[in-house]
Amino acid sequence: MEKSRIIKILENVGRVLQPLELAQIINNLPSDVVLDKEKLTRFLLLTAFLDQQAESPSARKTAIRIYNVFGDDLFFKPQQCLMQLNKLAALKDEYKISPAIGRVLPRFGWFVLRVGGFLIYEIMLNGAKLSEKFSEFKSPVEAAKLLQGNPLVESILREKAVRMYISWIGHPDLGIDVSNGKWDKSLFEMPVDGHVGKIFSRTGLVSEIIHEGRKGSSRRWNIIVASKMRPLIQEVTNEYSNDCIMVDHGAFQIGINCCPDNLQGIACNSCPRVFTCQIRTKINCKGYCMLRDFCKRNLTWRAY
């Protein structure tokens, strides 16, 4: 019963917040892009490319700025844009990548690899419409394999990013529905990141927790290995919900906003950010974590 209640709470939170998050991207685009299924499919793919190992808000703003620089050439003249990547140099300071990446490669270098990879993939489409290619598949899982089967895309997008992108463009309650109604919400696979794994572990939703090492073996021993836990999380989610995408996003939002890794500002009983929270009124929050009455509070586990 407790697991069912937790999953339902996560699903409801995701159902409110996931469309709002996607709308923040789409609503800042010109109407001719929003209303064109092919343009929007490609733009959201660019956003997914940029979102890897970067701060999501900065990645999404940068994607919009890139469109403002190139316009529709971004979709229909990728080779020309590829030859003019220097035009994007002014955007490098607003694109925030993870510190670990920054120690290996300059920010603009990472940025160029991402945008260049997207443009090269468009060139590889050789004039085919990406939205129409997706529409040929019977399920989102098959559509994901189209991207994962391309060595270039696979080298840039992790599996979780591919699953998230496919949900943006195909979930019945999100995005643009490239499947034209063929993909039921029960057919999607959860993306699952560390924050989702953390929530499923801290609440006791999963019986097995896969983490980075033996206690005391390193400072990172208690970090969730989300990719290996994904099948376990998917299994328990499917038992109690037919909309794993919304459950995933609800867990992510609670993991980020209510249940932080460092435990500073944790909102089990009383949220210190209750009067400044951006999502409280949207999800009818009472000023403490919505999972409080069911959570096992195994706070050992961390996302990153």
N, C-alpha and C positions, 0 to 999 in steps of 0.2 A: 504493500500500500504506500509506504514512504517513497519508494522509487518512482511509483506512478505519479505521486504528487510533485516530486522534484522535476521530473521530465515535463510535466504539464506546465509548471511555472516557467521553466526554461523556454519551452515552445511559445508560450504567450509573450514573454519578453522579446524573443526573436521576431515574433509576428508583428510586433509594434515597431521595433527599432531597425530591422533589416531593410524594409522599404524606405525608411527615412534616410538611412545611410546611403543607399543607392541613389535616392533622389537628390542628395547633396552633390553628387557627381553630375547627374543628367541635367538638373535644373540650371546649371551654369553654362550649358551649351546652347548654341543657336538653335532655333526651332527647326531649321531645315536639317540639322544633324539628328535631333531627337526624333523627328518624324520619318527618317530614312533608316530602315532596318539594317541595311548593309553598312552605312556609315557608323551607326551606333554600335553594331557588332564589332567593328574594327576599332573604334575608339575605346571601348571597354577592354579590348585585348591589349591595347597600348597601356591602359591604366594598370592592368594586371602585370604586364612586363615591368613597369616602373615600381610597382608595389613590393617587389622582392627585395628583402634586406634593406628596406627604407621605411621611414616614417610614413604611414598611410596618408595622413592629411597632406603632407608636402608632395607625395607622389601624385595624388589626385589633382591638386592644384597645378602641378607642373604639366600634367597631361593636357589640361585645358589651355595652359599657356603655349604648349607646343602646337596645338590646333590653331591658336590665334596667330602664330607665326607663319604656318604653312597653309592654313585653310584646307580646302578639299583636296589640294595636291597631296596632303598626308595620306589620303585613301586611294587616290587614283593616279598619282605620279610619284610613287615611292622612290624610284631610282633618282629622280631629280632632287627629292628631299635628302636622300642619302648623300648626294654630292654637296649639299649645302648645310651640313650639320653644324658648321661653324656659326651659323645664325643663332644657334641655341646657347651660345656661350654665356649670354647674359642671364640665363635661367639657372646656372649652376649653383648659386648660393642659396636658392630656395628649396633645392632638392636635398633632403636630409637622409643620408645613408647611415647604417649602423657603424658604430666606432670601429668594430673589428674589420669591416670592409675598408674603412677609411685609412687604416694603418697599412693596408696592402696596396691600395690603388687610389689615386686622387679622385675626388668626388666627380669631377667632370668626366674623367675617364670611365668611371662606372656608368655614369649617365649616358655617355655616347655608346657604350656597349649595349645598353638596354634599348635605347631608341633605334640604334643601327640594327640590332637583331630583329626588332619589330618590322622595320622597313624591308629588310632582306626577306623575311617571311612573306610579306605582302608581294614582293617580286616573285617569290617562288609559287605563289598562287596562280601566276601567269594569266591574269585577267578573270579568273573564276571568282564568283561571289561567295564569300565565306559563309554568309548567313544561309545561302541556298545549300551549301555543302552540309552544314549542320542539320538542315531541315530534312535531309534524306534519311537520317538515322531514327531508329525506333525508340531509342532510350538515351538519356544523358550520359550513361556509361559508355555507349558506343561513340558518342560525340567527343567525349574526353579522349578516347583512344586516337581520334584523328590528330589531336594536338600532341599527345604523348608519343605518337608514332613518328613524329618529325624530329630528327636529331637536333635541329637548331632550337626548336621550342623546348624540347626536353632539357637542353643544356641551360635554359634560362628560367623556366617555370617549374617549380616544385609541384608534386602531385596535388598538394592541398590548394595551391593557387589555381591549378587547372579546374579542380572541382568547384572552387568558389566562382571562377569566371563562368563556367557552364551554368551554374545556378543563376547568375546575373542575367544571362541571356535566354534562359529556358524555363525557369521555375514559373508555374502558372500565376503566382502572386508577385512576381518581380520582373524587372527588365522588360524585354521585348518579345519573348516567346517565339524564338526561331523555329520551334517545332510545330507551330501552328496547331497547338492543342494536343499533340500526340504524347507529350511527356507528362505523366502523372507525377505529383509531388512525392509519391512513395517510391519512385524509381531513382531518386538522386542518392549520391553518396556524400557522407559528411566530409568536409575539408579537414577538420580537427587540427588545431595548433596547440601550443603548450598551455595556453590559458584554458582552453577547453579540457585538455587532459588534466589540468590542475583541479578544475571544478569537479570533474567526475571522480577524481581521486580523493579530494578533501571531503566530499559528501558521502563517500562510500558507495557510489553508484556502481563502481567496478570492483570486482573481487581481487583482481591482480593489477599491481602497479609496476610498470616498467620504467626504471629510472637509470641514471647514468653510471651508478656504481655502488659499491659497498660503503656503508656508513663510515665516514672518516677517511675514505680513500682519496678524496680531493674536495675542494670547496664546492664543486658542482655535483657531488654524488646524488643529491636529492632532486635533481632536475628531471622532469617528466620527458620521456622519449615519445613524443606525440605520434610519430609515424608508426611506431610499433604497437602503440595502444589503440590506434584507430579502429581495427577490426573489433576489439573488445567494446569500445565505446559505441560503435555502430550497432553491434548486436543488442546491447541493453536498450539503446534508443529505439530500435525497431520493435522491441517487445512492447513498448508503451506509447509509441507515436508513429504516425504515418507521414511525418514531415520533419525529417532529420535536419534539413537545412535550417529551419527555424530554431530547432533545439540547439544546434551548433552555435548559431549566432547569439542566442540567449545566454548560453554558457560563456561565450567569449566576452560579452558585455559585462556580465556579472564578475567574471574573472579579472577584467581590466578595472572596473569602476568600484566594486565592492570588496573584492578579495585579493588585494595586491600581494605580490611575491614577498616584499620586504616586511609585510604586516603593519607598516606604518599607515594609519588611517583606515585600517580594516573596519568594516561596517557590520559586524555580526549583530551587535545589540544597539548601537547608536552610531550613525554615520557623521563624521566630523565635517563632511562637505554637504550636509543636507540642504543648506540654504543657497549653495552655489551650483549644485549638481545640474547638469544639462539634460539629464534624462528622467529625473525623478517624477515630474508631473506626467510624463508620457506613459509611464508604466505603473502609475498609481502606487508609488513606493511610500511606505509609512515612516521612513527615516531610519531604517535598518535593513540588513540584508534579507531579501525575500526568501532565502533558503534557511533562515535562522532556526526554525523549529524542526528541521529535518536533517540538517548538516551534522556529520560526525566530527567536524572541525579537526581533521587530521592535517594540521597546518604545516607539517614537515615538507610537503611537496610544493615545488616551485615550477613556474613555466620556463624561465630562462635564468 
